[in-house]
Amino acid sequence: MKGIEISKAFWEEYGKSVFEEQFAPFMPKLAVGLIGQGSECFGFDDEFSKDHDFDQGFCVFLPEEDIIDRRTEFLMERAYASLPKEYKGLVKDPLNPAGGNRRGIFRRSQWFETQTGLTGKPQSVNDWLRLPEPVLAEVTNGEVFFDGDGEFSSIWNAWKNPPKDVQNKKLCGYLLKMSQAGEYNFPRTQKREDIATAHLVVDEFVTACLGAYCWTFSKPVPYYKWKFALLRKLPDGDKMAIALEDLLTNKPRKEAIDDCCQQVLKVLKNQNLLPASISECQMASHYLNKQISDGDLRNRSLLAAVD
């Protein structure tokens, strides 16, 4: 079983009954799920993931103190800590208090503020753009198992659905990087026979390809070790992954770079984000920037939304 499936089963089998029995009046105000840091929150965990920070825990999100006071919060922490320490072969680290800083009891507003700087929903395009993408990926991953009043899910879903302007600015930045690295700089390194720089250029190109492909589907790019895992989950992502892996593991060729560019442009066209006439990444970058309705964002550098 995947970690998120184990977490959900642990909540259903043990956690739910404990909280319903001890905190029935507060259940309509609670949310429970597995969201945040860790490969299991993305569904990317495997047999090697269990060597650290991996257990059956879940997150319980509470409203403000005027609804659930600190004493009740403390009692909930004790109830969470009383749950079985071993489940489906996973053993809870006894040194982690009440689920550690990844799992356990959280104030909803504090959790969002810690992750995003805001206690609730994003209010402007800048709220998405100022967050490092791996952080945004962690805020929007996982699954909500239970949400009494829907308040947590309302905020969570708002962060998961960036406006079209944000998507376009991210895409135009990644596409411009693809153009700079693959369409322009890589051929120059070949003419100079600068092998070391050619590898750096390819790394930059692959990273930009991954970003463009992810944002075609409005998916923020996760921490580097999970980028290919996310890519393979996206439509036709397996084909793109094979092409990028070839660039990274074999002698890079201009033809292979061109093929990757065309694959990215094709998926953008399939999602109706680009017209059929666009054939180059730089052209696509300028086109998408012109589609941005927010004048301030449109007038910023094409690279303003990417690292």
RAFENCOR-V947870 format. One record per residue. RES is the residue in one letter. D_CENTER is the distance of its C-alpha to the mean C-alpha in whole Angstrom. Layout:
res d_center
RES D_CENTER
RES D_CENTER
//
This chain:
res d_center
M 21
K 18
G 17
I 15
E 19
I 21
S 19
K 20
A 23
F 24
W 24
E 26
E 28
Y 29
G 27
K 27
S 31
V 31
F 30
E 32
E 35
Q 34
F 32
A 33
P 34
F 30
M 28
P 28
K 26
L 24
A 20
V 19
G 16
L 14
I 10
G 9
Q 10
G 11
S 11
E 12
C 10
F 8
G 11
F 12
D 14
D 18
E 21
F 21
S 18
K 21
D 22
H 20
D 19
F 19
D 21
Q 21
G 20
F 18
C 18
V 20
F 20
L 23
P 24
E 27
E 30
D 32
I 31
I 30
D 32
R 32
R 34
T 32
E 29
F 31
L 32
M 29
E 28
R 31
A 31
Y 27
A 29
S 31
L 29
P 30
K 29
E 29
Y 27
K 27
G 28
L 25
V 27
K 26
D 26
P 29
L 28
N 25
P 27
A 26
G 22
G 21
N 19
R 16
R 18
G 21
I 22
F 20
R 22
R 19
S 20
Q 20
W 16
F 15
E 17
T 16
Q 12
T 13
G 17
L 18
T 19
G 18
K 17
P 16
Q 19
S 19
V 17
N 17
D 15
W 12
L 14
R 15
L 11
P 10
E 7
P 6
V 7
L 6
A 2
E 5
V 7
T 6
N 6
G 9
E 13
V 15
F 19
F 21
D 21
G 25
D 25
G 22
E 21
F 18
S 16
S 18
I 16
W 12
N 13
A 14
W 11
K 9
N 12
P 12
P 16
K 17
D 18
V 15
Q 14
N 17
K 17
K 14
L 16
C 19
G 18
Y 16
L 19
L 22
K 21
M 21
S 24
Q 25
A 25
G 25
E 28
Y 30
N 29
F 29
P 33
R 34
T 33
Q 35
K 38
R 38
E 38
D 35
I 33
A 31
T 30
A 29
H 27
L 25
V 25
V 23
D 21
E 20
F 20
V 18
T 15
A 16
C 16
L 13
G 11
A 14
Y 13
C 10
W 11
T 14
F 12
S 10
K 6
P 5
V 6
P 5
Y 8
Y 11
K 12
W 9
K 9
F 12
A 11
L 9
L 11
R 14
K 13
L 13
P 17
D 19
G 16
D 18
K 21
M 19
A 18
I 21
A 22
L 20
E 21
D 25
L 24
L 23
T 26
N 29
K 31
P 29
R 31
K 31
E 31
A 28
I 26
D 27
D 26
C 23
C 23
Q 25
Q 22
V 20
L 22
K 23
V 20
L 20
K 23
N 23
Q 20
N 23
L 21
L 24
P 28
A 29
S 31
I 29
S 29
E 27
C 24
Q 26
M 27
A 24
S 23
H 26
Y 26
L 22
N 23
K 26
Q 24
I 23
S 25
D 24
G 27
D 26
L 22
R 24
N 27
R 24
S 24
L 22
L 20
A 19
A 16
V 15
D 15
//
